[in-house]
Amino acid sequence: MTANPLTPAPQTAPGPPPAKAPHGHRLGNLIPPSPPDDEEKYAYIERNLPYLTTVLVIGASCLIISQVRFEAHNPALWPFMIFTASYALYQLISLPVNFTGRWQP
């Protein structure tokens, strides 16, 4: 005897409810991060400025030198030197201000 394809399948016991989406996927479920404790706050006081300054100066110098070398090859690129010069001026002003908190020309 063959099973009738139109007969419903036997019902099984209900399983666990479907899984819910993790927190943070809906705007209503956003949870703000907890504020830092005293240990975490004081860990940010020491910023290792000598290392940061060294890396920023080396990176900016390499970028400026490579830009000038690229732009100097073709007179059509000379107008772009204004952007390189403005970036160099920005670095000369921002590094002392960001690391000392004041501008001393």
N, C-alpha and C positions, 0 to 999 in steps of 0.2 A: 504494500500500500504506500502511495506517495503522499507527501504533505501538500496540502492545498496552499498555494502561494498567497492567497488572499486572507488567510486566517492570521490574526495578530500573533506576534511572538509572545511567549509566556513572560509575564512581568516578574522582575526580580525585586528584591528588597532595595529600598532607596539607599544610595551611597552617601558619602560625605558631600556637603555642599560644595559648589564650585569655588575654586581659590579666588580670593580677592586680590586686587592690584596692590602692590606695595605702597607704603606711605610716600607721599610727595608727588604722585602722578596726577593728582587733581589739585586745583587751586584751593579748594576748601580743606585739604588735608595737609597743607604746608606747615611744617613745624620749624620755628626759628632755632638756630643753633644756640646752645647754652653759652652764657658769657664766660670768658676766660677766668680761671681762678688766679690767685696771687702768684703762684709758681709760674704759670704760663705768661702772665703779664710781665713779670720781671725777667723772663728769659729773652724778651725782645729789647731790653735796654742795651745790651752789648751787640752792636751791629757789625762788628768786624770791618770797620771802614777802610783800613789799609788794603785789604784784599779786594773789596768792592771797587775802591777807587782805582787800583792798579788794573783790574780787568776792564773797567769802563774806559780808562785812558788808552789802553792797548787797542781795544775794539774800535773806539772812535778814530784813533790815529790810523789804523789799517784801512778803515772805511774811507776816510778823507784822502789818504794817499792813493788808494786804488781809483777813487772817483776822479781825482786830478789827472792821474796818468791816462785814464780812459778818455777824458774830455780834451786833453791836450793834443791828442793825435789828429783830430779833425776840426778845422775851424767851424764847421757846422754845429759842433757840440759846445762851442765856447759859451753860448748863452746859458747853458745849463750850469756853468760854474757859479752862477749867482745862488743856486740852491746849495751847492757844496759850501760856498762861503757862508751862507746863512746858517747851515748846520754847524760849521766850525765855530762860528760866533756863539751859537746856542750852547755848544759844549763848553766853550770858554767861560760863559756866564753861569751856566747851570751847575757845573761841578762844584765850584767853590760855594755857591749858595746852598746847594743841597747838603753838602757835607759839613759846612760850618754854621749855616743858618743866617749868614749875613754876607753882603757883597763888599769886598775890600779891593778896589782897583789899584 
